[in-house]
Structure formats: C-alpha cells, structure tokens
Amino acid sequence: MPPKIVVLTGAGISSESGLKTFRDNNGLWENHRVEEVATPDAFKRNPELVYRFYNLRRQQLLSGEVKPNKAHTELALFEKKFQGEFVLVTQNVDNLHERAGSQNVIHMHGELTKIRCVHSGEVFESLLDIDENSICECCQKKGNLRPHIVWFGEIPLFMDEIQKHLSECQLFISVGTSGNVYPAAGFVEIAKSFAAKTVELNMEKTILNSMFDEGYYGPATEVVEKYFARLL
C-alpha cells in the first residue's frame, strides 16, 4: 500500500504572503471584538458589519498584492511528485494553496471565495462583495447569503472525512499552526493514536510540541522547503 501523508496548515503559512491576521495584538478588528464579526449571533445582530468584514478580507486576498509564497508552492510541488496519497487540511480560509497548485485541499473553516445560502446550505463561488441586498442563486431572495466561513460556536467542516484521513496516514505534519484552536489542535493526538509519525514545522515550538516526534522551526518559507525536499 502506498504511503499516506496528512498535512495540516494554519495562519503561519499565509502570513508571509502579506495576509493580515484575523486578530491584531489586542484581539480587535477596527476596534470591534472579533466575536462581534465572527459568530452566528453577530451576523443576526449586525449583518452589515459582518458582510463588510469579510468583503474587506476577500478584497485583500484578491488584490494582487497577496500571492502564494514558497511554502505554498513547495507543498503543491511535493503533492505533484509524491507517489502516495497526499491530503492537505487547512484552517485557512484563503485560496493560496489552490493558487499554488495544490489539488487535494480540505478547508475545515470554510473559504473566503465562497458564499452559502442560510436556508438550503448550498455553497456558491463568489469573488464579489455581498450584502443584505445580494440575491441568492438558489432561492432568489435577498438577505439569505452569508460568508462560507465557520464562525465561533459552529462545527468545522468535513470532520468525519478528516478524522478518517488521520486514522489512515503514516505521517502527519503540522505547518504554521498555533496549537491553541480545537479541534485542529487534537489532530496530532489522533494521528499518533493510529501510530503515525508526527512532525511540527513552525516559527517556534507550540504548546503541543511534546506530542510531535520531530520539530523544525523557522519561517514557513524556509522550513517547509527543507523538510519536504528531504522527504522526496
């Protein structure tokens, strides 16, 4: 049976592409608590603010200033050359992995370039701003579209599929993740319980460091290239 590798990526892999982080040092966005723009209740309370927040994030992603970096392209190159099964699970809502050429990407927290009908759950590609007057394709009504993003208090996407991959892989690699956000922070434990080798690639050691068999530290653009070149 060919080997199977599962890679988990977090914000640390996209920060070198110039993407602003979700929170600033004070945990605020334009003087708003993140919980005011990233919860289902926030969307009910002030949809205009929530729409604006994600419209601005999407605009930044598509501005031309933000591009895949060396870490994204190295993962895509590895996937293309690797003879076994390669699964890329990302906590990021940007499309930089896809733009770099990655094929088998699972977005557990949703995607900035997609929107969803609040009634049918149908998901649509969208590169344009949306607001309360945007008309949903499936129900033809205004106000039924929301960002296709997993908010605080919501269950991440594709969890059954991800856990199946973790139970089957021989190697689990965490890239640029904080180790603070569950359920992703628990992936290393799941992989280890099924005897997978576990590796941490990060700017610095995380609180989960002791769970990993190996760790390599520095900017993602450097450690990803070095580690995956060795794997090939």
C-alpha positions in Angstrom: 0.0 0.0 0.0 1.5 3.4 -0.9 2.1 5.8 2.0 -0.4 8.4 3.1 0.6 11.8 4.3 -1.8 14.3 6.0 -0.6 17.9 6.3 -2.4 20.5 8.5 -1.7 24.2 7.8 -2.6 27.3 9.8 -2.2 31.0 9.7 1.6 30.8 9.9 1.9 29.6 6.3 -0.1 32.5 4.9 1.3 35.3 7.0 4.4 35.5 4.8 2.1 36.2 1.8 1.1 39.5 3.3 -2.3 38.5 4.6 -3.4 40.4 7.6 -4.1 38.2 10.6 -7.6 37.7 11.8 -6.9 39.5 15.1 -4.5 42.2 15.9 -2.4 42.1 19.1 -5.3 43.3 21.2 -7.7 40.7 19.7 -9.6 43.5 17.9 -10.5 44.4 14.4 -11.2 48.1 13.8 -12.0 48.4 17.5 -14.5 45.6 17.3 -14.2 42.4 19.3 -13.7 39.5 16.9 -16.8 37.9 18.5 -18.8 40.8 17.0 -17.9 39.8 13.4 -17.4 36.1 13.6 -20.3 34.4 15.4 -23.8 33.5 14.2 -25.3 35.9 16.8 -23.1 38.7 15.4 -24.5 38.1 11.9 -28.1 38.3 13.2 -27.3 41.4 15.3 -25.3 43.4 12.7 -25.1 41.7 9.3 -23.8 44.9 7.7 -20.7 44.8 9.8 -20.1 41.1 9.2 -20.5 41.5 5.5 -18.1 44.4 5.4 -15.5 42.5 7.5 -15.5 39.5 5.1 -15.8 41.7 2.0 -12.6 43.5 3.0 -10.8 40.3 3.7 -11.8 38.9 0.3 -10.7 42.1 -1.4 -7.3 41.9 0.3 -6.9 38.3 -0.8 -7.7 39.1 -4.4 -5.9 42.4 -4.5 -2.9 41.2 -6.4 -0.7 42.1 -3.5 -1.3 38.7 -1.8 0.2 35.7 -3.6 1.2 32.2 -2.7 4.6 32.0 -1.1 7.4 29.4 -1.2 5.8 27.3 1.4 2.5 27.0 -0.6 4.3 26.2 -3.8 6.6 23.6 -2.2 3.6 21.7 -0.8 1.9 21.8 -4.2 5.1 20.6 -5.9 5.5 17.8 -3.3 1.9 16.7 -3.9 2.6 16.5 -7.7 5.7 14.4 -7.2 4.6 12.2 -4.3 3.7 8.6 -5.2 1.4 8.0 -2.3 -1.8 9.8 -1.1 -1.4 13.4 0.0 -4.1 15.2 1.9 -3.8 18.9 2.8 -6.2 20.1 5.6 -6.1 23.8 6.1 -7.5 26.0 8.8 -7.0 29.0 6.5 -9.9 30.5 4.6 -7.7 31.9 1.8 -7.2 30.2 -1.6 -3.4 30.4 -1.6 -2.9 26.6 -1.6 -5.1 26.3 -4.7 -3.4 29.2 -6.4 -0.1 27.5 -5.8 -1.3 24.3 -7.5 -2.4 22.1 -4.6 -5.2 19.7 -5.6 -6.4 17.7 -2.6 -7.3 20.6 -0.2 -9.8 20.4 2.6 -10.9 23.7 4.1 -12.2 22.9 7.5 -13.0 26.6 8.4 -14.6 27.5 5.0 -13.4 29.7 2.2 -13.4 33.5 1.6 -14.2 33.0 -2.1 -17.4 31.1 -1.4 -20.8 32.1 0.0 -23.7 30.0 1.4 -27.5 30.1 1.4 -28.6 30.2 5.1 -31.7 28.1 4.2 -30.6 25.5 1.7 -26.9 25.3 2.8 -26.0 25.4 -0.9 -22.5 26.8 -1.5 -21.5 29.1 -4.4 -18.2 30.5 -5.7 -18.1 34.3 -5.3 -15.3 36.8 -5.8 -17.6 39.8 -5.4 -18.8 41.7 -2.3 -22.1 40.6 -0.8 -24.5 42.4 1.4 -28.1 42.3 2.6 -29.4 43.2 -0.9 -27.5 40.4 -2.7 -29.8 37.8 -4.3 -29.3 34.2 -3.6 -29.0 32.0 -6.7 -31.0 29.1 -5.3 -33.9 30.8 -3.6 -33.8 34.1 -5.5 -34.2 36.1 -2.3 -32.3 38.9 -0.7 -30.6 38.6 2.7 -30.2 34.8 2.6 -26.5 34.7 1.8 -23.7 34.5 4.3 -19.9 34.1 4.1 -19.0 30.4 3.8 -16.9 30.7 6.9 -17.0 28.6 10.1 -17.7 31.0 12.9 -17.1 30.7 16.6 -19.6 28.2 18.0 -20.0 26.4 14.7 -18.7 22.9 13.9 -15.7 22.8 11.4 -16.4 21.3 8.1 -15.5 17.8 6.8 -14.6 16.5 10.3 -15.6 12.9 9.6 -13.5 12.9 6.4 -10.5 14.5 8.2 -10.6 12.0 11.1 -10.7 9.1 8.6 -7.6 10.5 6.8 -5.8 10.9 10.2 -6.6 7.3 11.1 -5.1 6.1 7.8 -1.9 8.2 7.5 1.6 7.1 8.2 2.9 10.7 8.5 1.1 13.8 10.0 2.8 17.2 9.5 1.5 20.4 11.2 2.6 23.6 9.5 2.2 27.1 10.9 -0.4 26.3 13.5 -0.7 27.7 17.0 -1.8 24.5 18.7 -4.4 26.5 20.5 -7.5 26.0 18.4 -9.6 22.8 18.7 -10.5 20.5 17.1 -7.4 21.0 14.9 -5.1 21.0 17.9 -6.2 17.5 18.6 -5.3 16.1 15.2 -1.7 15.2 16.3 -3.1 13.1 19.1 -5.5 11.3 16.8 -2.7 10.6 14.2 -0.4 9.3 17.0 -3.1 7.0 18.3 -3.0 5.3 15.0 0.8 5.0 15.0 1.5 7.8 12.5 4.8 9.7 12.7 4.2 13.3 13.7 6.2 16.4 12.7 5.8 20.1 13.7 7.0 22.8 11.3 6.5 26.2 12.9 8.1 29.5 13.6 8.6 28.3 17.2 7.6 25.4 19.4 3.9 25.3 20.3 2.3 24.0 23.5 1.8 20.7 21.7 5.5 20.3 20.9 5.8 17.2 23.2 3.2 15.4 21.1 5.4 15.5 18.0 8.2 13.1 17.1 10.1 15.8 15.3 10.1 19.6 15.2 11.7 22.1 12.8 11.5 25.8 13.5 11.8 29.0 11.5 9.8 30.8 8.8 7.4 28.5 6.9 9.0 29.5 3.5 12.3 28.0 4.8 11.3 25.0 6.9 8.7 23.7 4.5 11.1 23.7 1.6 13.9 22.0 3.5 11.7 19.3 5.1 9.7 18.3 2.0 12.8 18.3 -0.1 14.2 15.7 2.3 11.0 13.6 2.1 11.3 13.4 -1.7 
